[in-house]
């Protein structure tokens, strides 16, 4: 309990000192460096003239921060505050937009020794502080001087009245903030200006803690042959900085990084909410190297610790196709399994559409989650499944696995198996499909056949999809059963 009071008291004192430091810093920033004099110049968010944020879907952001500053002729130190706390220091650069080569960078630093209660106590080891406390006997406030002997594991060791002690309750009063402690992360440059005066500087840097993703809502029509598709961009900013009235750009594609920083990649629950209203498309799409760039057509505020959603696309009356698939298993071909029946195998259901102009689409689709809904008899939207898609170029097919069909089941058995010679075998398989729905369907029976194979006999036509796959499209009438039987020769 005593330790908690000490930590809490330190935190309160640190907050008070942080406020004093911020006031002093603001005054200094407001004055700046007089034109024609060298020294230290502080720049804050209030000096910003424009900001551009490019966010990648690998937890990375590119920041271009322009500010108006006044530099004296010769050398001066620029403290560039209000930057992302997750900045990658080695990626930082600065240039003068106004006069180019008139400003040279002699030295660059990233200051992140931040002001806090624990840091204050660390810096005051060997120095004297005052402790203000309320006497339990007189209920009056009193003060004592204390020398900080050590600060380890969140506990200061003090000397008070020539006695060594710890766990002293009260508010710690510090005479000043150490010069090497700063209230927030800061970029620092030693600059050499050929001329004095005000100029616009642009700082460019990469930062972790920014990411984005696309979320899509697809609403099926009553016939399940048409659908409406809307897309949303979900931007998550946990970089430690806020950028107001910023130009926002998003890059879709698998950008390579030398080392993948863990970073936070989750999304608040609000970011996964259903978007029942249509998304108004607000992005302009263009190519960038081997990726695609989406630029927001208006400035926006990108706040720290905020999840923002912006409309990406809207498409109505998109042709869709529902597909049922029954999968086989390749190990059944290598040995005898006659008599074994795999019963009531589930039949997954897929939804397919093409990302082309004929389908009222045709824009490269960033990777994300597609959530599918359909209206019930009361005209109320109900969720029927979701699936993720990868980055999808125009004119490519999108295939969504939504779940398993309730009223469609299948059995599979090996009816016969024999060795023809050496490593050559013949096997006969029978697949039974039962449709308990009120309408007829077609089930794609997908058989993964290993080795060098040839189908000798079959009850249904098939397509050789690739060297290892035979696909049988099988019509199944309502409340009926359909059987597929084929004999195949395999050589390993």
MOKAZI-V734062 format. One record per residue. PSI is psi in degrees with one decimal (none if undefined). OMEGA is omega in radians with two decimals (* if undefined). Layout:
# MOKAZI-V734062
psi=PSI omega=OMEGA
psi=PSI omega=OMEGA
This chain:
# MOKAZI-V734062
psi=-41.7 omega=-3.14
psi=-43.1 omega=-3.13
psi=-40.7 omega=3.13
psi=-39.6 omega=3.13
psi=-38.5 omega=-3.14
psi=-48.1 omega=-3.13
psi=-42.4 omega=3.14
psi=-42.2 omega=-3.14
psi=-40.4 omega=3.09
psi=-40.5 omega=-3.13
psi=-42.1 omega=3.13
psi=-45.8 omega=-3.14
psi=-40.0 omega=3.13
psi=-39.4 omega=3.13
psi=-41.6 omega=3.12
psi=-44.8 omega=-3.14
psi=-35.8 omega=3.08
psi=-40.6 omega=3.11
psi=-43.1 omega=3.12
psi=-42.5 omega=3.14
psi=-39.5 omega=-3.13
psi=-39.4 omega=3.13
psi=-46.1 omega=3.13
psi=-43.4 omega=-3.13
psi=-39.6 omega=-3.12
psi=-39.4 omega=3.12
psi=-43.4 omega=3.14
psi=-40.9 omega=-3.14
psi=-37.4 omega=-3.13
psi=-37.6 omega=3.14
psi=-39.0 omega=-3.11
psi=-163.5 omega=3.07
psi=126.9 omega=3.13
psi=143.6 omega=-3.13
psi=131.2 omega=3.09
psi=-3.7 omega=3.12
psi=143.1 omega=3.08
psi=159.1 omega=3.11
psi=-147.7 omega=-3.10
psi=129.3 omega=3.14
psi=130.2 omega=3.12
psi=129.5 omega=3.12
psi=130.3 omega=3.13
psi=-177.6 omega=-3.14
psi=-28.8 omega=-3.11
psi=-18.6 omega=3.12
psi=-5.4 omega=-3.03
psi=130.8 omega=3.08
psi=-29.4 omega=3.08
psi=158.9 omega=3.09
psi=140.9 omega=3.05
psi=128.6 omega=-3.11
psi=123.8 omega=3.01
psi=120.3 omega=-3.05
psi=133.7 omega=3.11
psi=151.6 omega=-3.11
psi=37.5 omega=3.03
psi=23.5 omega=3.12
psi=31.1 omega=-3.03
psi=143.9 omega=3.07
psi=145.7 omega=3.04
psi=122.3 omega=-3.07
psi=131.6 omega=2.98
psi=107.1 omega=-2.99
psi=110.6 omega=3.14
psi=134.4 omega=3.14
psi=153.2 omega=3.09
psi=119.1 omega=-3.14
psi=159.0 omega=3.11
psi=120.8 omega=-3.13
psi=142.7 omega=3.02
psi=165.6 omega=3.10
psi=139.0 omega=-3.12
psi=-153.5 omega=-3.05
psi=140.0 omega=3.02
psi=155.8 omega=3.12
psi=126.5 omega=3.11
psi=119.1 omega=3.04
psi=111.0 omega=-3.04
psi=96.3 omega=-3.01
psi=177.3 omega=3.11
psi=43.1 omega=3.05
psi=168.9 omega=-3.13
psi=134.6 omega=-3.14
psi=-14.9 omega=3.11
psi=24.6 omega=3.12
psi=143.2 omega=3.03
psi=103.4 omega=-2.97
psi=-36.6 omega=-3.08
psi=-9.3 omega=-3.12
psi=-2.2 omega=-2.99
psi=138.7 omega=2.97
psi=158.1 omega=3.12
psi=145.4 omega=3.11
psi=157.3 omega=3.06
psi=118.5 omega=3.10
psi=-29.4 omega=-3.04
psi=-50.3 omega=-3.01
psi=22.9 omega=2.96
psi=-108.9 omega=-3.02
psi=0.9 omega=-3.13
psi=-14.1 omega=3.12
psi=124.5 omega=3.12
psi=145.4 omega=3.10
psi=116.5 omega=3.14
psi=-32.6 omega=-3.07
psi=147.6 omega=-3.12
psi=134.7 omega=-3.14
psi=154.7 omega=3.01
psi=112.7 omega=-3.09
psi=119.7 omega=-3.13
psi=21.2 omega=3.01
psi=89.5 omega=-2.91
psi=147.1 omega=3.11
psi=126.8 omega=3.07
psi=169.1 omega=-3.14
psi=-45.2 omega=-3.11
psi=-38.9 omega=3.13
psi=-38.6 omega=3.09
psi=-46.0 omega=-3.14
psi=-37.2 omega=3.09
psi=-45.7 omega=-3.09
psi=-22.7 omega=-3.10
psi=10.7 omega=3.04
psi=126.0 omega=-3.09
psi=-3.9 omega=-3.13
psi=171.0 omega=-3.06
psi=137.9 omega=3.05
psi=170.8 omega=3.04
psi=144.8 omega=3.10
psi=119.6 omega=3.11
psi=126.5 omega=-3.07
psi=163.3 omega=3.10
psi=123.0 omega=-3.10
psi=128.6 omega=3.11
psi=-13.3 omega=-3.10
psi=-40.5 omega=-3.09
psi=-10.5 omega=-3.08
psi=30.4 omega=3.08
psi=152.5 omega=3.09
psi=141.6 omega=3.10
psi=166.8 omega=3.13
psi=148.3 omega=3.04
psi=146.8 omega=3.01
psi=143.8 omega=3.14
psi=139.2 omega=3.05
psi=128.6 omega=3.14
psi=110.0 omega=-3.13
psi=-35.9 omega=-3.11
psi=159.1 omega=3.05
psi=105.8 omega=-3.11
psi=141.9 omega=3.06
psi=38.9 omega=3.07
psi=13.6 omega=-3.08
psi=118.2 omega=3.07
psi=139.6 omega=3.02
psi=124.8 omega=-2.96
psi=154.6 omega=2.93
psi=116.8 omega=3.14
psi=124.3 omega=-3.14
psi=45.0 omega=3.10
psi=20.3 omega=3.07
psi=140.2 omega=3.12
psi=129.3 omega=-3.08
psi=173.1 omega=3.05
psi=170.2 omega=3.13
psi=31.1 omega=-3.11
psi=122.5 omega=3.13
psi=157.7 omega=3.09
psi=-179.8 omega=3.11
psi=128.6 omega=3.12
psi=126.6 omega=-3.13
psi=121.7 omega=-3.13
psi=135.7 omega=-3.09
psi=-27.7 omega=-3.13
psi=166.2 omega=3.06
psi=126.0 omega=3.08
psi=142.5 omega=-3.05
psi=-29.3 omega=-3.08
psi=6.8 omega=3.02
psi=135.3 omega=-3.14
psi=152.1 omega=-3.07
psi=-25.2 omega=-3.11
psi=160.5 omega=-3.10
psi=141.0 omega=-3.03
psi=136.0 omega=2.95
psi=137.6 omega=-3.09
psi=130.6 omega=3.09
psi=140.0 omega=2.90
psi=112.1 omega=-3.02
psi=153.2 omega=3.05
psi=109.4 omega=-3.11
psi=134.0 omega=3.13
psi=-27.9 omega=3.13
psi=157.3 omega=3.09
psi=163.9 omega=3.04
psi=174.5 omega=3.12
psi=144.2 omega=3.14
psi=159.9 omega=3.11
psi=123.3 omega=3.09
psi=147.0 omega=3.07
psi=120.9 omega=3.02
psi=132.1 omega=3.13
psi=130.7 omega=3.10
psi=157.4 omega=3.01
psi=147.5 omega=3.10
psi=144.3 omega=2.97
psi=172.8 omega=3.06
psi=4.9 omega=3.04
psi=134.6 omega=3.05
psi=168.5 omega=3.12
psi=162.2 omega=3.07
psi=163.0 omega=3.08
psi=142.0 omega=3.03
psi=134.3 omega=-3.07
psi=146.2 omega=3.03
psi=122.3 omega=3.12
psi=121.5 omega=-3.12
psi=115.9 omega=-3.13
psi=142.5 omega=3.01
psi=173.4 omega=-3.07
psi=-37.2 omega=-3.11
psi=-8.4 omega=-3.10
psi=23.9 omega=3.08
psi=-13.1 omega=3.11
psi=156.1 omega=-3.12
psi=158.3 omega=2.99
psi=136.1 omega=-3.10
psi=127.3 omega=3.02
psi=146.6 omega=-3.12
psi=143.2 omega=3.13
psi=144.8 omega=2.99
psi=127.7 omega=3.08
psi=112.5 omega=-3.13
psi=130.3 omega=-3.13
psi=119.0 omega=-3.11
psi=108.3 omega=3.04
psi=35.3 omega=-3.08
psi=-17.6 omega=-3.09
psi=5.2 omega=-3.13
psi=152.6 omega=3.07
psi=137.7 omega=3.13
psi=110.9 omega=-3.08
psi=144.0 omega=3.10
psi=44.5 omega=-3.05
psi=150.0 omega=2.97
psi=126.7 omega=-3.04
psi=129.7 omega=3.06
psi=145.6 omega=-3.12
psi=137.2 omega=3.10
psi=123.9 omega=3.08
psi=128.2 omega=-3.13
psi=165.3 omega=-3.10
psi=85.6 omega=-3.12
psi=128.5 omega=-3.12
psi=139.6 omega=3.04
psi=144.1 omega=-3.10
psi=-42.6 omega=3.10
psi=129.8 omega=-3.12
psi=113.6 omega=3.10
psi=137.2 omega=-3.06
psi=-57.7 omega=3.09
psi=166.2 omega=3.07
psi=128.4 omega=-3.09
psi=2.3 omega=3.13
psi=170.8 omega=3.13
psi=136.9 omega=3.04
psi=157.5 omega=-3.11
psi=-33.1 omega=-3.11
psi=-28.6 omega=-3.12
psi=-16.7 omega=-3.12
psi=11.7 omega=-3.09
psi=153.1 omega=3.11
psi=131.6 omega=3.09
psi=93.8 omega=-3.09
psi=-33.9 omega=3.12
psi=154.5 omega=-3.13
psi=144.8 omega=3.07
psi=128.4 omega=3.08
psi=120.9 omega=-3.11
psi=127.3 omega=-3.07
psi=6.8 omega=-3.09
psi=143.2 omega=2.98
psi=126.9 omega=-3.08
psi=140.0 omega=3.08
psi=165.7 omega=3.12
psi=145.3 omega=3.07
psi=106.9 omega=-3.07
psi=-122.3 omega=3.10
psi=22.1 omega=-3.10
psi=-173.9 omega=3.06
psi=138.8 omega=-3.10
psi=134.8 omega=3.10
psi=114.5 omega=-3.10
psi=125.8 omega=3.09
psi=133.8 omega=-3.02
psi=0.0 omega=-3.14
psi=155.1 omega=3.06
psi=155.3 omega=3.13
psi=158.8 omega=3.05
psi=127.4 omega=3.07
psi=97.3 omega=-3.04
psi=151.5 omega=3.07
psi=144.3 omega=-3.12
psi=46.2 omega=3.13
psi=141.6 omega=2.99
psi=119.4 omega=-3.05
psi=138.3 omega=3.10
psi=133.0 omega=-3.12
psi=139.2 omega=-3.13
psi=135.9 omega=-3.12
psi=-47.2 omega=-3.09
psi=159.2 omega=3.02
psi=130.1 omega=3.08
psi=130.1 omega=3.13
psi=155.6 omega=3.03
psi=45.2 omega=3.12
psi=125.0 omega=3.10
psi=129.5 omega=3.11
psi=159.7 omega=3.14
psi=132.4 omega=3.09
psi=138.2 omega=-3.05
psi=132.1 omega=3.06
psi=138.1 omega=-3.08
psi=132.2 omega=3.06
psi=117.7 omega=-3.04
psi=140.5 omega=3.02
psi=-165.1 omega=-3.14
psi=132.7 omega=-3.01
psi=-19.2 omega=-3.09
psi=-13.8 omega=3.14
psi=-12.4 omega=-3.06
psi=-15.7 omega=-2.98
psi=-16.5 omega=-3.10
psi=175.0 omega=-3.08
psi=128.6 omega=3.06
psi=24.4 omega=-3.11
psi=137.9 omega=-3.11
psi=-22.6 omega=3.10
psi=125.5 omega=3.12
psi=124.9 omega=3.03
psi=105.8 omega=-2.98
psi=153.3 omega=3.01
psi=42.7 omega=3.06
psi=136.8 omega=3.14
psi=149.7 omega=-3.14
psi=106.1 omega=3.12
psi=149.7 omega=3.09
psi=134.2 omega=-3.10
psi=156.5 omega=3.02
psi=130.2 omega=-3.07
psi=141.1 omega=2.94
psi=162.2 omega=-3.10
psi=135.6 omega=-3.13
psi=72.4 omega=3.14
psi=171.5 omega=-3.10
psi=-32.2 omega=3.12
psi=-25.5 omega=3.10
psi=13.0 omega=3.13
psi=26.1 omega=3.08
psi=-127.6 omega=3.07
psi=1.3 omega=3.05
psi=137.5 omega=3.07
psi=127.7 omega=-3.07
psi=118.7 omega=3.07
psi=154.1 omega=-3.14
psi=150.6 omega=-3.12
psi=-167.7 omega=-3.11
psi=132.5 omega=3.05
psi=119.2 omega=3.09
psi=130.8 omega=-2.99
psi=136.4 omega=-3.12
psi=156.7 omega=3.03
psi=146.9 omega=-3.14
psi=139.4 omega=3.09
psi=-170.4 omega=-3.10
psi=-23.6 omega=3.11
psi=10.5 omega=3.14
psi=31.1 omega=3.12
psi=134.9 omega=-3.12
psi=134.7 omega=3.07
psi=142.2 omega=3.13
psi=130.7 omega=-3.10
psi=1.8 omega=3.08
psi=166.5 omega=3.12
psi=157.8 omega=3.10
psi=153.4 omega=3.10
psi=150.0 omega=3.06
psi=150.3 omega=3.03
psi=175.2 omega=3.05
psi=124.9 omega=-3.03
psi=112.7 omega=3.11
psi=168.5 omega=3.07
psi=153.4 omega=3.10
psi=11.8 omega=3.08
psi=160.1 omega=-3.11
psi=141.4 omega=3.04
psi=129.8 omega=-3.09
psi=118.7 omega=-3.07
psi=124.1 omega=3.03
psi=117.1 omega=-3.01
psi=-17.4 omega=-3.12
psi=-165.5 omega=3.12
psi=136.9 omega=3.12
psi=131.6 omega=-3.11
psi=-40.6 omega=-2.97
psi=13.2 omega=3.11
psi=123.5 omega=-3.13
psi=166.9 omega=-3.14
psi=154.5 omega=3.03
psi=155.3 omega=3.11
psi=133.5 omega=3.10
psi=153.4 omega=3.03
psi=110.3 omega=-3.08
psi=-28.3 omega=-3.12
psi=152.4 omega=3.10
psi=136.3 omega=3.13
psi=157.2 omega=3.06
psi=123.4 omega=3.11
psi=-50.9 omega=3.07
psi=135.0 omega=3.06
psi=-108.7 omega=-3.11
psi=25.0 omega=3.11
psi=132.7 omega=-3.07
psi=156.8 omega=2.98
psi=139.4 omega=-3.13
psi=148.7 omega=3.09
psi=133.1 omega=-3.11
psi=147.8 omega=3.13
psi=123.2 omega=3.12
psi=126.2 omega=3.11
psi=129.0 omega=3.13
psi=129.6 omega=-3.12
psi=126.2 omega=-3.11
psi=111.1 omega=-3.14
psi=13.0 omega=3.11
psi=168.3 omega=-3.13
psi=-9.5 omega=3.13
psi=155.4 omega=3.12
psi=150.9 omega=-3.13
psi=168.8 omega=2.99
psi=127.7 omega=-3.14
psi=130.1 omega=3.04
psi=110.7 omega=3.09
psi=114.2 omega=-3.06
psi=114.4 omega=-3.10
psi=111.7 omega=3.09
psi=101.0 omega=-3.05
psi=122.6 omega=-3.10
psi=172.1 omega=3.03
psi=-161.8 omega=3.08
psi=111.9 omega=-2.96
psi=158.0 omega=3.07
psi=126.5 omega=3.11
psi=122.8 omega=-3.07
psi=-40.2 omega=3.14
psi=148.4 omega=3.09
psi=147.5 omega=3.09
psi=-16.8 omega=-3.09
psi=146.7 omega=3.05
psi=155.3 omega=-3.12
psi=162.8 omega=3.03
psi=133.0 omega=3.04
psi=94.0 omega=-3.02
psi=-38.7 omega=3.02
psi=-171.6 omega=-3.03
psi=-12.6 omega=-3.09
psi=7.5 omega=-3.01
psi=128.0 omega=2.97
psi=133.5 omega=-3.10
psi=124.6 omega=3.12
psi=111.9 omega=2.99
psi=117.8 omega=-3.01
psi=111.5 omega=3.04
psi=137.7 omega=3.10
psi=119.0 omega=-3.12
psi=160.7 omega=3.12
psi=135.6 omega=-3.14
psi=36.3 omega=3.13
psi=171.0 omega=3.08
psi=141.3 omega=3.06
psi=141.8 omega=-3.12
psi=135.2 omega=3.05
psi=129.4 omega=3.12
psi=132.1 omega=3.11
psi=152.9 omega=3.09
psi=133.9 omega=-3.05
psi=143.6 omega=3.04
psi=129.9 omega=-3.08
psi=135.4 omega=3.04
psi=125.2 omega=-3.14
psi=none omega=*
